Amino acid sequence: MNAPKAPRGFDIRNRHFDTLFNTPGLMWLGQNTNHFPTAPEVRQAMLDSIAAEEYHAYAPPAGMQALREGILDDVGLPDHSVMVTDGGVEALYTVCRNLCRPGDEFVTTDPGWKWPIHFSEAAGAKVIEIPIYDPARNYRLHAEQLAAAVTERTRAIYLVDPNNPLGICYTDAELKAFTDIARKVGAYFIHDTTYRHFADAPGLAARHYPERTLTIYSFSKWLGLAGLRVGAIISNPDLIEVMAAAPPNNLGCNVISQRAAIAGLTIKSRWMNDIGPRQRRNQAVIKAAADKIPGLHIPVYPSQANFIVLEVIEAGITPEALCMAYREKNIMIRQGSYHTPAFGHRFVKISTTVPEEWADALAEALPEMVAKARTIKSVEALF
């Protein structure tokens, strides 16, 4: 009899998240997901779609027209086009795999979001990461850094804005400076706006560089549809034509998800006027708790996204140990190494679009969890 094969990395990772997903009562404060109760209009739109059994048919390949038009209206780019995707991740995959080729350079920030790095590397590109975890530079990319990093081989510049995980948001003037640099070297500019709805004054790179900007849009975070997978690529019609030529999914995205997204756009102002202040309230509660513990520090406050970074290194604990300690309280937070090997040893990331009682539970337990983390010498694999 053959010995059972040891599980591979992808299987270990999947089992880890399967355990989390199937943990009753888990408080999800680590994946930037939105756990506020679904708006009644959105819930009803999904129920109506199921009742009508619309899902027997494929959706339009680039998305329902009402959804495409609603997205353009939301961002204010009426002369652009939209390709609806199975979440923002598929949008990024489609863009990176279409643009990047062997020998190209893909420029981004460190920290940032890692999956576009993997997608562009899989296409053969060399990744250039510009370090921005620097209080002297206000934890943000500066134009002179970008100008020094690009070359004639730069194919794409990727910017998640607001930044995941830091929560800083770039000004319109900064975006213009970045796109001027991209235009000078002929690079595409990938502007990932997944968290824009939580920012006080988000900008759009596409307004300064419409010919080569691809804007990534998501319903996962602001509307709370992470598990339904619906996002989009927004760009000029010529670039959308390229992206739509051979997409990962050419049979249209989830019908029920699109109905939910359409309904969400109709109530977006009211919805955000409710959950926006609530998630900022959660940020304040966590900061107040952290300020009482020597060695803890929140470098960006208030965050312009739906999460905050909590520095733990000066408290003499590791991010992984704090994550493990909180698991005993049925609370999930995320270690910084998920985002950045260079700086991940300094911080954890905590999501704030959660019920107030979850944020309160995390804040109340913080002194105990820091003390507990100091006793943890080994941790299980975290992803």
Stockholm file with secondary structure:
# STOCKHOLM 1.0

chainA/1-383         MNAPKAPRGFDIRNRHFDTLFNTPGLMWLGQNTNHFPTAPEVRQAMLDSIAAEEYHAYAPPAGMQALREGILDDVGLPDHSVMVTDGGVEALYTVCRNLCRPGDEFVTTDPGWKWPIHFSEAAGAKVIEIPIYDPARNYRLHAEQLAAAVTERTRAIYLVDPNNPLGICYTDAELKAFTDIARKVGAYFIHDTTYRHFADAPGLAARHYPERTLTIYSFSKWLGLAGLRVGAIISNPDLIEVMAAAPPNNLGCNVISQRAAIAGLTIKSRWMNDIGPRQRRNQAVIKAAADKIPGLHIPVYPSQANFIVLEVIEAGITPEALCMAYREKNIMIRQGSYHTPAFGHRFVKISTTVPEEWADALAEALPEMVAKARTIKSVEALF
#=GR chainA/1-383 SS CCCCCCCCHHHHHHHHHHHHHTSTTCEECSSCCCCSCCCHHHHHHHHHHHHHTGGGSCCCTTCCHHHHHHHHHHHTCTTSEEEEESHHHHHHHHHHHHHCCTTCEEEEEESSCSHHHHHHHHTTCEEEEEECCCGGGTTSCCHHHHHHHCCTTEEEEEEESSCTTTCCCCCHHHHHHHHHHHHHHTCEEEEECTTGGGSSSCCCGGGTCTTTEEEEEESTTTSCCGGGCCEEEEECHHHHHHHTSSCSCCSCSCHHHHHHHHHHHHTHHHHHHHHHHHHHHHHHHHHHHHHTSTTCBCSSSSCSSSEEEEECGGGTCCHHHHHHHHHTTTEECEEGGGTCTTTGGGEEEEECSSCHHHHHHHHHHHHHHHHHHTTCCCCCCCC
#=GC SS_cons         CCCCCCCCHHHHHHHHHHHHHTSTTCEECSSCCCCSCCCHHHHHHHHHHHHHTGGGSCCCTTCCHHHHHHHHHHHTCTTSEEEEESHHHHHHHHHHHHHCCTTCEEEEEESSCSHHHHHHHHTTCEEEEEECCCGGGTTSCCHHHHHHHCCTTEEEEEEESSCTTTCCCCCHHHHHHHHHHHHHHTCEEEEECTTGGGSSSCCCGGGTCTTTEEEEEESTTTSCCGGGCCEEEEECHHHHHHHTSSCSCCSCSCHHHHHHHHHHHHTHHHHHHHHHHHHHHHHHHHHHHHHTSTTCBCSSSSCSSSEEEEECGGGTCCHHHHHHHHHTTTEECEEGGGTCTTTGGGEEEEECSSCHHHHHHHHHHHHHHHHHHTTCCCCCCCC
//
